[in-house]
């Protein structure tokens, strides 16, 4: 299971976490180009081809809506 972005203590996040569903351990994969992923919440995240996660939309700070599409390639992580 992969979690990308979100909100913590009223701050928007741009981090990525993966939960190994067999060991129940959280892992933080290294993301290159993370500075191109705007911290956000309320976005959609979907998987394609088993190794890619796509996020779209969301909002940040004062509920400014985003029209941003980002693809995370987890090929080396999976």
Number of C-alpha atoms within 10 A of each C-alpha: 8 16 13 21 21 20 14 9 5 8 12 17 17 16 18 17 15 16 14 12 9 6 7 9 9 13 12 12 15 12 12 9 8 13 9 9 18 18 20 24 23 15 19 12 18 11 14 10 8 10 13 14 18 15 18 15 17 22 19 20 12 6 11 9 15 15 9 13 14 14 15 18 18 14 10 7 9 9
